[in-house]
Amino acid sequence: MAPAPWLRHYPAQVPHSLAPYPDTTLFEVLSETARQHPDLPAIVFKGTTLTAGEWEKASDASLPP
């Protein structure tokens, strides 16, 4: 199989794969990141920054009781 054409545009220090992939969900990865680093920026959009902790709190607020 030929390599994906976009890989030739990656800088040399960027790996073409992050394998082996963890046996977990994206939800669990994001939640763990929020617990370990709640003050780090998670989303920056149109001049507004949402920290990992704020993102976790907002996502939890939408869960049913």
PyMOL Python script that loads the backbone (N, CA, C, O; Angstrom):
from pymol import cmd

cmd.read_pdbstr("""\
ATOM      1  N   MET A   1       0.851  -1.184   0.000  1.00  0.00           N
ATOM      2  CA  MET A   1       0.000   0.000   0.000  1.00  0.00           C
ATOM      3  C   MET A   1       0.893   1.242   0.000  1.00  0.00           C
ATOM      4  O   MET A   1       1.828   1.333   0.795  1.00  0.00           O
ATOM      5  N   ALA A   2       0.614   2.180  -0.870  1.00  0.00           N
ATOM      6  CA  ALA A   2       1.401   3.408  -0.960  1.00  0.00           C
ATOM      7  C   ALA A   2       1.126   4.273   0.261  1.00  0.00           C
ATOM      8  O   ALA A   2       0.001   4.307   0.762  1.00  0.00           O
ATOM      9  N   PRO A   3       2.161   4.979   0.747  1.00  0.00           N
ATOM     10  CA  PRO A   3       1.938   5.841   1.911  1.00  0.00           C
ATOM     11  C   PRO A   3       0.959   6.974   1.582  1.00  0.00           C
ATOM     12  O   PRO A   3       0.832   7.382   0.427  1.00  0.00           O
ATOM     13  N   ALA A   4       0.287   7.463   2.587  1.00  0.00           N
ATOM     14  CA  ALA A   4      -0.666   8.557   2.403  1.00  0.00           C
ATOM     15  C   ALA A   4       0.073   9.780   1.867  1.00  0.00           C
ATOM     16  O   ALA A   4       1.122  10.132   2.406  1.00  0.00           O
ATOM     17  N   PRO A   5      -0.431  10.432   0.835  1.00  0.00           N
ATOM     18  CA  PRO A   5       0.295  11.530   0.201  1.00  0.00           C
ATOM     19  C   PRO A   5       0.573  12.717   1.121  1.00  0.00           C
ATOM     20  O   PRO A   5       1.542  13.444   0.904  1.00  0.00           O
ATOM     21  N   TRP A   6      -0.254  12.925   2.137  1.00  0.00           N
ATOM     22  CA  TRP A   6      -0.060  14.066   3.027  1.00  0.00           C
ATOM     23  C   TRP A   6       1.151  13.887   3.942  1.00  0.00           C
ATOM     24  O   TRP A   6       1.679  14.869   4.464  1.00  0.00           O
ATOM     25  N   LEU A   7       1.586  12.674   4.137  1.00  0.00           N
ATOM     26  CA  LEU A   7       2.712  12.433   5.040  1.00  0.00           C
ATOM     27  C   LEU A   7       3.994  13.111   4.558  1.00  0.00           C
ATOM     28  O   LEU A   7       4.846  13.461   5.374  1.00  0.00           O
ATOM     29  N   ARG A   8       4.139  13.298   3.268  1.00  0.00           N
ATOM     30  CA  ARG A   8       5.360  13.941   2.767  1.00  0.00           C
ATOM     31  C   ARG A   8       5.440  15.408   3.181  1.00  0.00           C
ATOM     32  O   ARG A   8       6.505  16.019   3.090  1.00  0.00           O
ATOM     33  N   HIS A   9       4.334  15.971   3.631  1.00  0.00           N
ATOM     34  CA  HIS A   9       4.303  17.366   4.082  1.00  0.00           C
ATOM     35  C   HIS A   9       4.569  17.511   5.585  1.00  0.00           C
ATOM     36  O   HIS A   9       4.722  18.625   6.085  1.00  0.00           O
ATOM     37  N   TYR A  10       4.623  16.398   6.291  1.00  0.00           N
ATOM     38  CA  TYR A  10       4.883  16.438   7.735  1.00  0.00           C
ATOM     39  C   TYR A  10       6.328  16.849   7.983  1.00  0.00           C
ATOM     40  O   TYR A  10       7.223  16.390   7.272  1.00  0.00           O
ATOM     41  N   PRO A  11       6.582  17.711   8.981  1.00  0.00           N
ATOM     42  CA  PRO A  11       7.966  17.996   9.359  1.00  0.00           C
ATOM     43  C   PRO A  11       8.659  16.700   9.812  1.00  0.00           C
ATOM     44  O   PRO A  11       7.998  15.762  10.258  1.00  0.00           O
ATOM     45  N   ALA A  12       9.965  16.658   9.695  1.00  0.00           N
ATOM     46  CA  ALA A  12      10.732  15.446   9.998  1.00  0.00           C
ATOM     47  C   ALA A  12      10.486  14.933  11.418  1.00  0.00           C
ATOM     48  O   ALA A  12      10.504  13.722  11.638  1.00  0.00           O
ATOM     49  N   GLN A  13      10.259  15.819  12.382  1.00  0.00           N
ATOM     50  CA  GLN A  13      10.103  15.400  13.777  1.00  0.00           C
ATOM     51  C   GLN A  13       8.695  14.899  14.106  1.00  0.00           C
ATOM     52  O   GLN A  13       8.460  14.434  15.221  1.00  0.00           O
ATOM     53  N   VAL A  14       7.756  14.982  13.161  1.00  0.00           N
ATOM     54  CA  VAL A  14       6.387  14.538  13.403  1.00  0.00           C
ATOM     55  C   VAL A  14       6.252  13.084  12.945  1.00  0.00           C
ATOM     56  O   VAL A  14       6.470  12.778  11.773  1.00  0.00           O
ATOM     57  N   PRO A  15       5.891  12.187  13.872  1.00  0.00           N
ATOM     58  CA  PRO A  15       5.755  10.782  13.482  1.00  0.00           C
ATOM     59  C   PRO A  15       4.553  10.584  12.553  1.00  0.00           C
ATOM     60  O   PRO A  15       3.573  11.325  12.622  1.00  0.00           O
ATOM     61  N   HIS A  16       4.645   9.592  11.700  1.00  0.00           N
ATOM     62  CA  HIS A  16       3.545   9.283  10.780  1.00  0.00           C
ATOM     63  C   HIS A  16       2.450   8.489  11.461  1.00  0.00           C
ATOM     64  O   HIS A  16       1.359   8.338  10.911  1.00  0.00           O
ATOM     65  N   SER A  17       2.723   7.981  12.647  1.00  0.00           N
ATOM     66  CA  SER A  17       1.742   7.216  13.402  1.00  0.00           C
ATOM     67  C   SER A  17       2.009   7.404  14.891  1.00  0.00           C
ATOM     68  O   SER A  17       3.138   7.672  15.302  1.00  0.00           O
ATOM     69  N   LEU A  18       0.984   7.263  15.671  1.00  0.00           N
ATOM     70  CA  LEU A  18       1.136   7.318  17.127  1.00  0.00           C
ATOM     71  C   LEU A  18       0.970   5.933  17.743  1.00  0.00           C
ATOM     72  O   LEU A  18       0.836   5.793  18.958  1.00  0.00           O
ATOM     73  N   ALA A  19       0.980   4.912  16.886  1.00  0.00           N
ATOM     74  CA  ALA A  19       0.848   3.522  17.343  1.00  0.00           C
ATOM     75  C   ALA A  19       2.008   3.164  18.259  1.00  0.00           C
ATOM     76  O   ALA A  19       3.112   3.672  18.065  1.00  0.00           O
ATOM     77  N   PRO A  20       1.799   2.324  19.230  1.00  0.00           N
ATOM     78  CA  PRO A  20       0.573   1.595  19.520  1.00  0.00           C
ATOM     79  C   PRO A  20      -0.442   2.505  20.208  1.00  0.00           C
ATOM     80  O   PRO A  20      -0.095   3.314  21.070  1.00  0.00           O
ATOM     81  N   TYR A  21      -1.663   2.357  19.819  1.00  0.00           N
ATOM     82  CA  TYR A  21      -2.727   3.188  20.359  1.00  0.00           C
ATOM     83  C   TYR A  21      -3.220   2.619  21.684  1.00  0.00           C
ATOM     84  O   TYR A  21      -3.306   1.401  21.847  1.00  0.00           O
ATOM     85  N   PRO A  22      -3.546   3.502  22.636  1.00  0.00           N
ATOM     86  CA  PRO A  22      -4.025   3.010  23.931  1.00  0.00           C
ATOM     87  C   PRO A  22      -5.392   2.346  23.795  1.00  0.00           C
ATOM     88  O   PRO A  22      -6.176   2.678  22.906  1.00  0.00           O
ATOM     89  N   ASP A  23      -5.654   1.420  24.679  1.00  0.00           N
ATOM     90  CA  ASP A  23      -6.943   0.730  24.694  1.00  0.00           C
ATOM     91  C   ASP A  23      -7.897   1.531  25.579  1.00  0.00           C
ATOM     92  O   ASP A  23      -8.224   1.123  26.693  1.00  0.00           O
ATOM     93  N   THR A  24      -8.331   2.670  25.064  1.00  0.00           N
ATOM     94  CA  THR A  24      -9.193   3.575  25.799  1.00  0.00           C
ATOM     95  C   THR A  24     -10.003   4.390  24.803  1.00  0.00           C
ATOM     96  O   THR A  24      -9.782   4.299  23.595  1.00  0.00           O
ATOM     97  N   THR A  25     -10.925   5.173  25.299  1.00  0.00           N
ATOM     98  CA  THR A  25     -11.734   6.026  24.431  1.00  0.00           C
ATOM     99  C   THR A  25     -11.194   7.448  24.456  1.00  0.00           C
ATOM    100  O   THR A  25     -10.464   7.826  25.372  1.00  0.00           O
ATOM    101  N   LEU A  26     -11.552   8.231  23.454  1.00  0.00           N
ATOM    102  CA  LEU A  26     -11.167   9.635  23.429  1.00  0.00           C
ATOM    103  C   LEU A  26     -11.752  10.353  24.643  1.00  0.00           C
ATOM    104  O   LEU A  26     -11.097  11.210  25.236  1.00  0.00           O
ATOM    105  N   PHE A  27     -12.977  10.006  25.010  1.00  0.00           N
ATOM    106  CA  PHE A  27     -13.603  10.601  26.190  1.00  0.00           C
ATOM    107  C   PHE A  27     -12.739  10.392  27.434  1.00  0.00           C
ATOM    108  O   PHE A  27     -12.539  11.326  28.211  1.00  0.00           O
ATOM    109  N   GLU A  28     -12.228   9.184  27.627  1.00  0.00           N
ATOM    110  CA  GLU A  28     -11.389   8.888  28.788  1.00  0.00           C
ATOM    111  C   GLU A  28     -10.066   9.647  28.732  1.00  0.00           C
ATOM    112  O   GLU A  28      -9.576  10.112  29.761  1.00  0.00           O
ATOM    113  N   VAL A  29      -9.489   9.776  27.546  1.00  0.00           N
ATOM    114  CA  VAL A  29      -8.233  10.527  27.396  1.00  0.00           C
ATOM    115  C   VAL A  29      -8.454  11.986  27.767  1.00  0.00           C
ATOM    116  O   VAL A  29      -7.654  12.567  28.500  1.00  0.00           O
ATOM    117  N   LEU A  30      -9.533  12.584  27.266  1.00  0.00           N
ATOM    118  CA  LEU A  30      -9.813  13.983  27.565  1.00  0.00           C
ATOM    119  C   LEU A  30     -10.122  14.196  29.047  1.00  0.00           C
ATOM    120  O   LEU A  30      -9.694  15.194  29.627  1.00  0.00           O
ATOM    121  N   SER A  31     -10.848  13.284  29.658  1.00  0.00           N
ATOM    122  CA  SER A  31     -11.155  13.394  31.083  1.00  0.00           C
ATOM    123  C   SER A  31      -9.894  13.278  31.931  1.00  0.00           C
ATOM    124  O   SER A  31      -9.718  14.031  32.889  1.00  0.00           O
ATOM    125  N   GLU A  32      -9.025  12.349  31.588  1.00  0.00           N
ATOM    126  CA  GLU A  32      -7.771  12.177  32.329  1.00  0.00           C
ATOM    127  C   GLU A  32      -6.887  13.408  32.180  1.00  0.00           C
ATOM    128  O   GLU A  32      -6.262  13.844  33.146  1.00  0.00           O
ATOM    129  N   THR A  33      -6.831  13.963  30.993  1.00  0.00           N
ATOM    130  CA  THR A  33      -6.052  15.177  30.765  1.00  0.00           C
ATOM    131  C   THR A  33      -6.594  16.313  31.621  1.00  0.00           C
ATOM    132  O   THR A  33      -5.818  17.072  32.202  1.00  0.00           O
ATOM    133  N   ALA A  34      -7.903  16.439  31.708  1.00  0.00           N
ATOM    134  CA  ALA A  34      -8.516  17.493  32.523  1.00  0.00           C
ATOM    135  C   ALA A  34      -8.186  17.306  33.999  1.00  0.00           C
ATOM    136  O   ALA A  34      -7.980  18.288  34.712  1.00  0.00           O
ATOM    137  N   ARG A  35      -8.132  16.068  34.464  1.00  0.00           N
ATOM    138  CA  ARG A  35      -7.797  15.819  35.876  1.00  0.00           C
ATOM    139  C   ARG A  35      -6.325  16.139  36.143  1.00  0.00           C
ATOM    140  O   ARG A  35      -5.990  16.700  37.186  1.00  0.00           O
ATOM    141  N   GLN A  36      -5.456  15.789  35.212  1.00  0.00           N
ATOM    142  CA  GLN A  36      -4.022  15.988  35.423  1.00  0.00           C
ATOM    143  C   GLN A  36      -3.575  17.427  35.163  1.00  0.00           C
ATOM    144  O   GLN A  36      -2.654  17.926  35.810  1.00  0.00           O
ATOM    145  N   HIS A  37      -4.234  18.087  34.209  1.00  0.00           N
ATOM    146  CA  HIS A  37      -3.805  19.431  33.788  1.00  0.00           C
ATOM    147  C   HIS A  37      -5.013  20.351  33.592  1.00  0.00           C
ATOM    148  O   HIS A  37      -5.247  20.819  32.477  1.00  0.00           O
ATOM    149  N   PRO A  38      -5.776  20.618  34.640  1.00  0.00           N
ATOM    150  CA  PRO A  38      -7.027  21.372  34.468  1.00  0.00           C
ATOM    151  C   PRO A  38      -6.841  22.803  33.980  1.00  0.00           C
ATOM    152  O   PRO A  38      -7.767  23.383  33.414  1.00  0.00           O
ATOM    153  N   ASP A  39      -5.662  23.382  34.188  1.00  0.00           N
ATOM    154  CA  ASP A  39      -5.460  24.781  33.810  1.00  0.00           C
ATOM    155  C   ASP A  39      -4.837  24.971  32.432  1.00  0.00           C
ATOM    156  O   ASP A  39      -4.665  26.104  31.982  1.00  0.00           O
ATOM    157  N   LEU A  40      -4.501  23.881  31.762  1.00  0.00           N
ATOM    158  CA  LEU A  40      -3.911  24.004  30.430  1.00  0.00           C
ATOM    159  C   LEU A  40      -4.984  24.306  29.392  1.00  0.00           C
ATOM    160  O   LEU A  40      -6.102  23.801  29.487  1.00  0.00           O
ATOM    161  N   PRO A  41      -4.645  25.131  28.397  1.00  0.00           N
ATOM    162  CA  PRO A  41      -5.605  25.412  27.334  1.00  0.00           C
ATOM    163  C   PRO A  41      -5.980  24.132  26.588  1.00  0.00           C
ATOM    164  O   PRO A  41      -5.110  23.340  26.225  1.00  0.00           O
ATOM    165  N   ALA A  42      -7.256  23.940  26.366  1.00  0.00           N
ATOM    166  CA  ALA A  42      -7.734  22.782  25.615  1.00  0.00           C
ATOM    167  C   ALA A  42      -8.259  23.210  24.252  1.00  0.00           C
ATOM    168  O   ALA A  42      -8.052  22.524  23.252  1.00  0.00           O
ATOM    169  N   ILE A  43      -8.939  24.348  24.224  1.00  0.00           N
ATOM    170  CA  ILE A  43      -9.513  24.873  22.988  1.00  0.00           C
ATOM    171  C   ILE A  43      -9.254  26.374  22.943  1.00  0.00           C
ATOM    172  O   ILE A  43      -9.503  27.087  23.915  1.00  0.00           O
ATOM    173  N   VAL A  44      -8.755  26.838  21.815  1.00  0.00           N
ATOM    174  CA  VAL A  44      -8.612  28.272  21.565  1.00  0.00           C
ATOM    175  C   VAL A  44      -9.360  28.543  20.269  1.00  0.00           C
ATOM    176  O   VAL A  44      -8.999  28.030  19.210  1.00  0.00           O
ATOM    177  N   PHE A  45     -10.407  29.354  20.366  1.00  0.00           N
ATOM    178  CA  PHE A  45     -11.245  29.610  19.204  1.00  0.00           C
ATOM    179  C   PHE A  45     -11.739  31.048  19.226  1.00  0.00           C
ATOM    180  O   PHE A  45     -12.340  31.489  20.206  1.00  0.00           O
ATOM    181  N   LYS A  46     -11.489  31.766  18.162  1.00  0.00           N
ATOM    182  CA  LYS A  46     -11.917  33.155  18.009  1.00  0.00           C
ATOM    183  C   LYS A  46     -11.538  34.006  19.208  1.00  0.00           C
ATOM    184  O   LYS A  46     -12.338  34.801  19.700  1.00  0.00           O
ATOM    185  N   GLY A  47     -10.306  33.828  19.673  1.00  0.00           N
ATOM    186  CA  GLY A  47      -9.790  34.645  20.760  1.00  0.00           C
ATOM    187  C   GLY A  47     -10.218  34.224  22.153  1.00  0.00           C
ATOM    188  O   GLY A  47      -9.863  34.882  23.131  1.00  0.00           O
ATOM    189  N   THR A  48     -10.959  33.158  22.262  1.00  0.00           N
ATOM    190  CA  THR A  48     -11.395  32.659  23.564  1.00  0.00           C
ATOM    191  C   THR A  48     -10.699  31.332  23.858  1.00  0.00           C
ATOM    192  O   THR A  48     -10.596  30.459  22.996  1.00  0.00           O
ATOM    193  N   THR A  49     -10.226  31.206  25.093  1.00  0.00           N
ATOM    194  CA  THR A  49      -9.547  29.976  25.509  1.00  0.00           C
ATOM    195  C   THR A  49     -10.399  29.256  26.540  1.00  0.00           C
ATOM    196  O   THR A  49     -10.914  29.860  27.481  1.00  0.00           O
ATOM    197  N   LEU A  50     -10.534  27.964  26.343  1.00  0.00           N
ATOM    198  CA  LEU A  50     -11.241  27.099  27.282  1.00  0.00           C
ATOM    199  C   LEU A  50     -10.203  26.129  27.834  1.00  0.00           C
ATOM    200  O   LEU A  50      -9.550  25.415  27.073  1.00  0.00           O
ATOM    201  N   THR A  51     -10.050  26.105  29.154  1.00  0.00           N
ATOM    202  CA  THR A  51      -9.080  25.188  29.747  1.00  0.00           C
ATOM    203  C   THR A  51      -9.624  23.762  29.750  1.00  0.00           C
ATOM    204  O   THR A  51     -10.817  23.535  29.543  1.00  0.00           O
ATOM    205  N   ALA A  52      -8.736  22.816  29.987  1.00  0.00           N
ATOM    206  CA  ALA A  52      -9.151  21.412  30.052  1.00  0.00           C
ATOM    207  C   ALA A  52     -10.175  21.212  31.164  1.00  0.00           C
ATOM    208  O   ALA A  52     -11.139  20.466  30.994  1.00  0.00           O
ATOM    209  N   GLY A  53      -9.972  21.871  32.292  1.00  0.00           N
ATOM    210  CA  GLY A  53     -10.919  21.751  33.402  1.00  0.00           C
ATOM    211  C   GLY A  53     -12.280  22.340  33.072  1.00  0.00           C
ATOM    212  O   GLY A  53     -13.312  21.762  33.414  1.00  0.00           O
ATOM    213  N   GLU A  54     -12.283  23.490  32.406  1.00  0.00           N
ATOM    214  CA  GLU A  54     -13.550  24.114  32.013  1.00  0.00           C
ATOM    215  C   GLU A  54     -14.292  23.239  31.001  1.00  0.00           C
ATOM    216  O   GLU A  54     -15.515  23.104  31.056  1.00  0.00           O
ATOM    217  N   TRP A  55     -13.542  22.659  30.093  1.00  0.00           N
ATOM    218  CA  TRP A  55     -14.130  21.784  29.078  1.00  0.00           C
ATOM    219  C   TRP A  55     -14.765  20.557  29.745  1.00  0.00           C
ATOM    220  O   TRP A  55     -15.876  20.153  29.400  1.00  0.00           O
ATOM    221  N   GLU A  56     -14.043  19.978  30.699  1.00  0.00           N
ATOM    222  CA  GLU A  56     -14.554  18.803  31.426  1.00  0.00           C
ATOM    223  C   GLU A  56     -15.834  19.169  32.179  1.00  0.00           C
ATOM    224  O   GLU A  56     -16.815  18.426  32.148  1.00  0.00           O
ATOM    225  N   LYS A  57     -15.814  20.316  32.852  1.00  0.00           N
ATOM    226  CA  LYS A  57     -16.990  20.744  33.617  1.00  0.00           C
ATOM    227  C   LYS A  57     -18.176  20.992  32.692  1.00  0.00           C
ATOM    228  O   LYS A  57     -19.301  20.603  33.008  1.00  0.00           O
ATOM    229  N   ALA A  58     -17.936  21.633  31.558  1.00  0.00           N
ATOM    230  CA  ALA A  58     -19.020  21.901  30.610  1.00  0.00           C
ATOM    231  C   ALA A  58     -19.566  20.606  30.018  1.00  0.00           C
ATOM    232  O   ALA A  58     -20.775  20.474  29.823  1.00  0.00           O
ATOM    233  N   SER A  59     -18.699  19.669  29.737  1.00  0.00           N
ATOM    234  CA  SER A  59     -19.182  18.420  29.153  1.00  0.00           C
ATOM    235  C   SER A  59     -19.958  17.609  30.172  1.00  0.00           C
ATOM    236  O   SER A  59     -20.925  16.935  29.818  1.00  0.00           O
ATOM    237  N   ASP A  60     -19.550  17.663  31.436  1.00  0.00           N
ATOM    238  CA  ASP A  60     -20.286  16.970  32.491  1.00  0.00           C
ATOM    239  C   ASP A  60     -21.650  17.595  32.744  1.00  0.00           C
ATOM    240  O   ASP A  60     -22.588  16.901  33.135  1.00  0.00           O
ATOM    241  N   ALA A  61     -21.768  18.911  32.522  1.00  0.00           N
ATOM    242  CA  ALA A  61     -23.016  19.613  32.779  1.00  0.00           C
ATOM    243  C   ALA A  61     -24.116  19.159  31.828  1.00  0.00           C
ATOM    244  O   ALA A  61     -25.303  19.308  32.118  1.00  0.00           O
ATOM    245  N   SER A  62     -23.709  18.602  30.686  1.00  0.00           N
ATOM    246  CA  SER A  62     -24.730  18.174  29.727  1.00  0.00           C
ATOM    247  C   SER A  62     -25.185  16.742  29.958  1.00  0.00           C
ATOM    248  O   SER A  62     -26.053  16.252  29.236  1.00  0.00           O
ATOM    249  N   LEU A  63     -24.619  16.060  30.949  1.00  0.00           N
ATOM    250  CA  LEU A  63     -25.011  14.678  31.245  1.00  0.00           C
ATOM    251  C   LEU A  63     -26.283  14.674  32.090  1.00  0.00           C
ATOM    252  O   LEU A  63     -26.462  15.536  32.951  1.00  0.00           O
ATOM    253  N   PRO A  64     -27.162  13.710  31.847  1.00  0.00           N
ATOM    254  CA  PRO A  64     -28.365  13.623  32.691  1.00  0.00           C
ATOM    255  C   PRO A  64     -27.990  13.195  34.108  1.00  0.00           C
ATOM    256  O   PRO A  64     -26.997  12.491  34.300  1.00  0.00           O
ATOM    257  N   PRO A  65     -28.770  13.610  35.096  1.00  0.00           N
ATOM    258  CA  PRO A  65     -28.443  13.256  36.501  1.00  0.00           C
ATOM    259  C   PRO A  65     -28.532  11.770  36.764  1.00  0.00           C
ATOM    260  O   PRO A  65     -28.287  11.326  37.886  1.00  0.00           O
TER     261      PRO A  65
END
""", "prot")
cmd.dss("prot")
cmd.show_as("cartoon", "prot")
cmd.util.cbc("prot")
cmd.orient("prot")
